[in-house]
C-alpha cells in the first residue's frame, strides 16, 4: 500500500524521507517470525479455483465513471491529504492530459504535485459493472478491487468505516450518508444496507454470472482520521468507548496535521491511525468490528450461503499485523466460506515467506519477488543479471513456497504501488525494484525520470514479459490498463484514468512543471489487448499452465535464451525467451516433447523434430510458446 504523493518543491525532501520510511517498513516489517511447528509445512489448502487464475486489479476511482450523478463533491475530500477545503475544485476531466493543470487547478494557484492528490475522476461501481463484459472478453477469472469502503481519499486506504461502501461509489450519496448517521457503527444490529452496499452486492452477482471471482482489499492495520472510532476519540478523549482501540502517546499534544493527539500512525503517517496491537493481535473491540464487517461482505444475507458474497480478501500491509490475528482471521473467514482466497501483501525475499504460508494464515501472497527477478533480467540493461542467474532465481522462488501456494501466488509486474511496467521499460537502471531507492526515484518529481510513452522496442519487451507472466507457475495479475497500453510513473501517475477504446484522449504533451514536450498519443492499444486475450485463452485451454510442473531446461548466457516446460499428463507447454538484440535459433532438447509437430502460439510457426530435437526460431526480444499440434 502506498498512500499519497508529495512532489512540490517545498515538499520534495519530505517526500523522499517519507518514501524511504515507507519502503523500509515494507521491506523490514516486523521481525521475521519463527515457523509454527504445528502447521503443515508441505502444503497449504488453497481454493482450487485460485490455482492459476488470471487476476485483474482495479483502482475503482480511476477505472470507469458509470454514473456521473454520484460524482464526489469537495466536502467528500475532508480528511484526506492535502486537507485543503478552501481552494477552487471540481471533478477532473477523464480524457484530459494527465500533466496539464486543469482550469480549476490553475485558478487555485497550486502546482501539479499539490493538486494531483485532490483530483477525483468519478470512477464508481457502476462503471465496473458496465465493463464486466470487457473483462470477460479479456478472459480474466478474478477481480481484485483496491479498497472500496467509505473514505475521503481517492485510494481509500484510509477507511472511515469497513462496513459500508463509499457513498460516491453508489447511486445515492446523500441518502446513504443519512442512513449511516442513524447507526451505531460498533453495534452490527443497527447497521443498514446503503444503496452503495446494494450496488456492491450487484457487482458480485453480475461477476459471478460471468464466472469471475471478486476479492476485496482488507486494510485492517489502520484507518483514516475520519474513521468513526477515531473521530469519537478526538471528540471525547479518554472518555470515548473507543479510547483503547488506538495507541495514544500524549492526549495534550497537537500533531503535525493539527489534531490534539499524539498517536501511532502507520509508518508515522498521521493520516493513518493504527489499531492498537500487541503480540496477541488487534485490540478486541476493533477486532470484533473487523470480523463483523468481514462477515457482512462474505455472507450478505446471513444465511450461511456464501455464494452471494465476495470470494476472498487481499490483506494490506499484512507484515505489520501480528500473526495471531491472521490465524484467527483465517479460521473465521474459512468458517464462512472454505473456498475463500486469502492473499497477503508481503514485500520480502523468498526465504522470508514460508512463515506466512504454513496453512494457518494465508493461501498465497502478492508475488513481488516475481516482479523483482523479471525487472532484474528484462528491465535493467547495464546492471542486468545473466540468464543463468535469472533461471536460478525463478527456480529458487518456486521451490521456496509450498506446492499449492506456488500455484496460487498473485504474479504481478506492476500494481497501484509501483511504476507501470511500460514506464519501467522506458527507465532502466534507475535501481533494483527490491531496493528502497527505486520507490521515489521512479516518481514523476524526479527530473531524470522519463514520463514518455513506450517505443516499439519497449513494447516488444513488454510482450516478452507478459508471455513469461502467463506461463510461470502461479496466478498472473494484470493491473488495469496494462492490456490497453497505459504507462505511468510511480504513485500517483500509475493511477491515471483507464484508457477506453470508445473515448478520445488528449495527448500527453507537458511535463509536471507545465513545460511542453514532444506529445505522446494516448489511445487504447487494440493489438496489445488482443495479445493478452490470446495468451489468457491459451492458458484456459492448457491446464499445464495452471497446475502443471515447472521444469526449466534453457539458461544460455551466450544467446540470452531462457526456457522452461510446464507439464501435466500429456499436456506440455514450453516457454522460450530471447532476451537479446540479436535473433537466432534454439534447440529444444529431446525428451521435452513427445515426437510430433509442435506449434508456436505467438509466431504461428510449426516445427518438426529431428531425432526428438526441435530447432526453434527466436527473434530479438521475443517469446515463443510451444505446444504439440493437434
Residue pairs with C-beta under 8 A, 6 or more apart in sequence:
1 157
1 219
1 316
1 317
1 345
1 417
2 22
2 416
2 417
2 439
2 490
2 491
3 22
3 81
3 153
3 155
3 157
3 158
3 269
3 271
3 272
4 80
4 81
4 117
4 153
4 155
4 271
4 491
4 492
5 15
5 113
5 116
5 117
5 443
5 445
5 490
5 491
5 492
6 14
6 15
6 18
6 81
6 113
6 117
7 15
7 112
7 113
7 116
7 443
7 444
7 445
7 512
8 110
8 111
8 113
8 114
8 445
11 113
12 445
15 440
15 443
15 445
16 440
18 267
18 269
19 436
19 439
19 440
19 443
20 436
20 439
20 440
21 267
21 268
22 267
22 439
23 436
23 439
24 436
25 267
25 317
25 320
26 317
26 319
26 347
27 347
27 348
27 434
27 436
29 317
29 319
29 320
29 346
29 347
29 348
30 319
30 320
30 322
32 348
32 352
32 355
33 323
33 355
34 355
35 41
35 354
35 355
35 358
36 355
36 358
36 360
39 358
39 359
39 360
40 358
40 359
41 354
41 358
41 359
41 402
42 402
42 403
43 359
43 402
43 403
43 404
43 405
44 357
44 358
44 359
44 362
44 363
44 364
44 402
44 404
44 405
45 359
45 363
45 404
46 341
46 363
46 364
46 404
46 405
46 407
46 408
47 311
47 312
47 339
47 340
47 341
47 363
47 408
48 339
49 141
49 142
49 213
49 311
49 339
49 341
50 142
50 312
50 341
50 363
50 364
50 407
50 408
50 475
51 404
51 407
51 408
51 475
51 546
51 547
52 407
52 408
52 474
52 475
52 539
52 545
52 546
52 547
53 141
53 142
53 213
53 408
53 475
53 546
54 139
54 140
54 141
54 142
54 470
54 475
54 476
54 477
54 478
54 536
54 539
55 140
55 141
55 142
55 143
55 144
55 410
55 475
55 476
55 477
55 478
56 135
56 138
56 140
56 142
56 143
56 144
56 477
56 478
56 480
57 143
57 144
57 145
57 146
57 412
57 415
57 416
57 477
57 478
57 479
57 480
58 128
58 143
58 144
58 145
58 146
58 480
59 123
59 146
59 155
59 416
59 480
59 495
60 123
60 124
60 125
60 127
60 128
60 145
60 146
60 148
60 156
60 169
61 120
61 121
61 122
61 123
61 154
61 155
61 156
61 495
62 121
62 123
62 154
62 480
62 495
62 496
62 497
62 498
63 123
63 127
63 128
63 131
63 480
63 498
64 123
64 124
64 127
64 128
64 130
64 131
64 498
64 500
65 71
65 94
65 121
65 122
65 123
65 124
65 127
66 124
66 125
66 126
66 127
66 128
66 129
66 130
67 124
67 126
67 127
67 171
68 122
69 171
70 122
70 124
70 126
70 167
70 168
70 169
70 170
70 171
70 172
70 173
71 91
71 120
71 122
71 168
72 91
72 120
72 122
72 168
74 85
74 89
75 85
76 120
76 152
76 167
76 168
76 173
77 85
77 89
77 118
77 120
77 152
77 153
78 85
78 152
78 226
79 152
79 153
79 158
79 160
79 224
79 225
79 226
79 271
80 117
80 151
80 152
80 153
80 154
80 158
80 224
80 271
81 117
81 153
81 271
82 114
82 117
82 118
83 257
84 118
87 108
87 109
87 110
87 118
88 104
88 105
88 107
88 108
89 104
89 108
89 118
90 102
90 104
91 120
91 121
91 122
92 102
92 119
92 120
92 121
93 102
94 121
94 122
94 497
94 503
95 497
95 503
95 504
95 505
95 506
96 102
96 506
97 506
97 507
97 508
97 509
97 510
98 488
98 493
98 496
98 508
99 112
99 444
99 451
99 508
99 510
99 511
99 512
99 514
100 506
100 509
100 510
100 514
101 111
101 112
101 115
101 514
105 112
105 115
108 115
111 512
111 513
112 512
112 513
112 514
113 445
113 512
116 492
117 154
117 492
119 154
120 154
121 497
123 497
123 498
124 168
124 169
124 170
125 148
125 165
125 169
125 170
125 196
125 199
125 200
125 202
125 203
126 171
126 199
128 143
128 145
128 203
129 199
129 202
129 203
129 206
132 203
132 206
132 207
132 210
132 212
133 210
135 143
135 210
135 212
136 210
136 212
137 533
138 478
138 483
138 529
138 532
138 533
138 536
139 532
139 533
139 536
139 537
139 539
139 540
140 212
140 478
140 536
141 211
141 212
141 213
142 212
142 213
142 214
142 215
142 311
142 341
142 475
143 207
143 212
143 213
143 214
143 215
144 215
144 217
144 314
144 410
144 477
145 214
145 215
145 216
145 217
146 155
146 156
146 157
146 217
146 416
147 155
147 156
147 157
147 159
147 216
147 217
147 219
147 316
148 156
148 165
148 166
148 169
148 200
148 216
148 217
149 156
149 159
149 160
149 161
149 162
149 163
149 164
149 165
149 166
149 219
150 159
150 160
150 161
150 164
150 165
150 166
150 167
150 180
151 157
151 158
151 159
151 160
151 166
151 224
151 226
152 158
152 160
152 224
152 226
153 224
154 495
155 416
155 495
156 166
157 219
157 224
157 272
157 316
158 222
158 223
158 224
158 225
158 226
158 227
158 271
158 272
159 219
159 223
159 224
159 227
160 223
160 224
160 226
160 227
160 228
161 180
161 185
161 227
161 228
162 220
162 289
162 290
162 293
162 294
163 185
163 188
163 191
163 289
163 292
163 293
163 296
164 176
164 180
164 194
164 196
164 197
165 194
165 196
165 197
165 199
165 200
166 196
167 173
167 174
167 176
167 177
167 180
167 194
167 196
169 196
169 199
169 200
170 176
170 194
170 195
170 196
170 197
170 198
170 199
170 200
171 195
171 196
171 199
172 194
172 195
172 196
173 196
175 194
175 195
176 194
176 195
176 196
179 192
179 194
180 192
180 194
182 190
182 192
183 190
183 191
183 192
184 190
185 191
185 228
185 229
185 289
186 229
186 241
186 242
186 285
186 289
188 292
188 296
191 296
200 297
201 300
201 308
203 214
204 214
204 308
204 309
204 310
205 308
207 213
207 214
208 214
208 307
213 311
213 312
213 341
214 310
214 311
215 310
215 311
215 312
215 313
215 314
215 341
215 343
216 297
216 310
216 313
216 314
217 313
217 314
217 316
218 294
218 313
218 314
218 315
218 316
219 316
219 317
220 275
220 282
220 290
220 315
220 316
220 321
220 325
220 329
221 266
221 274
221 275
221 316
221 317
221 318
221 320
221 321
222 265
222 266
222 272
222 273
222 274
222 275
222 317
223 229
223 230
223 272
223 273
223 275
224 230
224 271
224 272
224 273
225 231
225 257
225 259
225 270
225 271
225 273
227 273
229 240
229 242
229 245
229 246
229 286
229 289
230 242
230 246
230 273
232 240
232 241
232 242
233 240
233 242
233 243
233 245
233 246
233 248
233 261
234 259
234 260
234 261
236 243
237 243
237 251
238 251
242 285
244 276
244 283
244 285
245 275
245 276
245 283
245 285
245 286
246 263
246 264
246 273
246 274
246 275
246 276
247 263
247 264
247 274
247 276
247 277
248 261
248 262
248 263
249 262
249 263
249 264
250 261
250 262
251 260
251 261
251 262
252 260
253 260
253 261
253 262
254 260
255 261
255 262
255 263
255 270
256 270
257 270
257 271
259 270
263 270
263 273
263 274
264 273
264 274
264 276
265 271
265 272
265 273
265 274
266 272
266 274
266 317
266 320
275 282
275 283
275 286
276 282
276 283
276 286
277 283
277 321
277 322
277 325
278 322
279 322
279 324
280 322
280 324
281 287
281 321
281 322
281 324
281 325
281 328
282 290
282 321
282 322
282 325
287 325
287 328
291 329
291 332
294 313
294 329
294 332
294 333
294 336
295 302
295 336
297 309
297 310
298 306
298 309
298 310
298 333
298 336
298 337
298 340
299 305
299 306
299 308
299 309
299 336
299 337
300 308
300 309
301 308
306 336
306 337
306 339
306 340
309 336
309 337
310 340
311 337
311 339
311 340
311 341
312 333
312 337
312 340
312 341
312 342
312 343
312 363
313 333
313 340
313 341
313 342
313 343
314 343
314 344
314 345
314 366
314 410
315 321
315 326
315 329
315 342
315 343
315 344
315 345
315 362
316 345
317 345
318 326
318 344
318 345
318 346
318 356
318 362
319 344
319 345
319 346
319 347
319 348
323 355
323 361
326 344
326 356
326 361
326 362
327 360
327 361
329 342
329 361
330 342
330 360
330 361
330 362
333 340
333 342
334 340
341 363
341 364
341 408
342 361
342 362
342 363
342 364
343 362
343 363
343 364
343 365
343 366
343 408
343 410
344 356
344 361
344 362
344 364
344 365
344 366
345 365
345 366
346 353
346 356
346 365
346 366
346 368
347 368
349 369
349 434
350 369
350 396
350 397
350 400
350 401
351 400
353 365
353 369
353 400
353 401
354 400
354 401
354 402
356 362
356 365
357 364
357 365
357 401
357 402
357 405
358 402
359 402
363 404
363 405
363 408
364 405
364 408
364 409
364 410
364 474
364 475
365 405
365 409
365 410
366 409
366 410
366 412
366 415
366 477
367 397
367 409
367 410
367 411
367 412
367 474
368 412
368 433
368 434
369 397
370 394
370 397
370 409
370 411
370 412
370 413
370 469
370 472
370 474
371 412
371 413
371 414
371 418
371 433
372 432
372 433
372 434
373 390
373 393
373 394
373 397
374 413
374 465
374 468
374 469
375 413
375 424
375 432
375 433
376 383
376 384
376 385
376 390
376 393
376 432
376 433
377 384
377 385
377 387
377 390
377 562
377 579
378 384
378 425
378 461
378 464
378 465
378 579
379 424
379 425
379 428
379 433
379 461
380 428
380 429
380 432
381 428
381 429
382 428
382 429
383 429
383 432
385 393
386 557
386 560
387 555
387 556
387 557
387 560
387 561
387 562
387 579
388 555
388 557
390 555
390 562
391 552
391 554
391 555
391 562
391 564
392 555
394 472
394 552
394 564
395 550
395 552
398 406
398 473
398 550
401 409
406 473
406 474
407 473
407 474
407 475
407 546
407 547
408 474
408 475
409 473
409 474
409 475
410 474
410 475
410 477
411 469
411 472
411 474
411 475
411 476
411 477
412 476
412 477
412 479
413 421
413 465
413 469
413 479
413 482
414 420
414 421
414 424
414 479
414 482
414 494
415 477
415 479
415 494
416 479
416 491
416 494
416 495
417 491
417 494
418 424
418 433
418 442
418 490
418 491
418 494
419 427
419 442
419 488
419 489
419 490
419 493
419 494
420 479
420 481
420 482
420 486
420 487
420 488
420 489
420 494
421 462
421 465
421 482
422 453
422 454
422 458
422 459
422 462
422 482
422 485
422 486
422 487
423 442
423 450
423 451
423 487
423 488
423 489
423 493
423 494
424 442
425 454
425 458
425 461
425 462
426 450
426 452
426 453
426 454
426 455
426 458
426 487
427 442
427 449
427 450
430 438
430 441
430 442
430 448
430 449
431 437
431 438
431 441
431 442
432 438
439 490
440 446
440 490
441 449
442 449
442 489
442 490
443 449
443 489
443 490
443 491
443 493
444 451
444 489
444 490
444 493
444 512
445 512
446 489
449 489
451 488
451 489
451 493
451 508
451 511
451 512
452 487
452 508
452 517
452 518
452 520
453 487
453 508
453 520
453 521
453 522
454 462
454 485
454 487
457 621
459 528
460 620
460 621
460 622
461 621
462 528
463 528
463 531
463 622
463 623
464 577
464 578
464 579
464 621
464 622
464 623
466 531
466 532
466 535
467 535
467 575
467 577
467 602
467 623
467 625
468 575
468 577
468 623
469 476
470 476
470 535
470 536
470 538
470 539
470 545
471 545
471 564
471 566
471 573
471 575
471 625
472 550
472 564
472 575
473 550
473 566
478 532
479 494
480 486
480 498
481 496
481 498
481 499
482 532
483 528
483 529
483 532
483 533
484 498
484 499
484 500
484 501
484 524
484 525
484 528
484 529
485 499
485 523
485 524
485 525
485 528
486 496
486 498
486 499
488 494
488 495
488 496
499 505
499 522
499 523
499 524
500 524
501 524
501 526
505 522
505 523
506 522
507 519
507 520
507 521
507 522
508 519
508 520
508 522
509 516
509 517
509 518
509 519
509 520
510 516
510 517
511 517
534 601
535 601
535 625
538 545
538 601
538 625
539 545
539 546
542 566
542 571
542 573
542 627
543 568
543 571
544 566
544 567
544 568
544 569
544 571
544 572
544 573
545 566
545 573
547 568
548 566
548 567
548 568
548 571
548 573
549 565
549 566
549 567
549 568
550 564
550 566
551 564
551 565
551 566
551 567
552 562
552 563
552 564
553 563
553 564
553 565
553 588
553 589
553 592
554 561
554 562
554 563
554 564
554 576
554 586
554 588
555 561
555 562
556 562
556 586
559 578
559 580
559 582
559 584
559 586
560 578
560 579
560 580
561 576
561 577
561 578
561 579
561 580
561 584
561 586
561 618
562 576
562 577
562 579
563 574
563 575
563 576
563 577
563 586
563 588
564 574
564 575
565 572
565 573
565 574
565 592
566 572
566 573
566 574
566 575
567 573
570 594
571 627
572 592
572 593
572 594
572 627
572 628
573 625
573 626
573 627
574 588
574 592
574 593
574 624
574 625
574 626
574 627
575 623
575 624
575 625
575 626
576 586
576 588
576 616
576 618
576 623
576 624
576 626
577 622
577 623
578 584
578 586
578 618
578 619
578 620
578 621
578 622
578 623
579 621
580 620
580 621
581 620
581 621
582 620
583 617
583 618
583 619
583 620
584 617
584 618
585 615
585 616
585 617
585 618
586 615
586 616
586 618
587 613
587 614
587 615
587 616
588 613
588 614
588 615
588 616
588 626
589 612
589 613
590 609
590 611
590 612
590 613
591 612
592 614
593 609
593 612
593 614
593 626
593 628
594 628
595 609
595 612
596 609
596 628
596 629
597 606
597 607
597 608
597 628
597 629
598 606
598 607
598 609
598 614
598 626
598 627
598 628
598 629
599 605
599 606
599 607
599 626
599 627
599 628
599 629
600 606
600 607
600 616
600 624
600 625
600 626
601 624
601 625
601 626
601 627
602 622
602 623
602 624
602 625
603 617
603 619
603 622
603 624
605 617
606 629
607 614
607 615
607 616
607 626
608 614
614 626
616 624
616 626
618 624
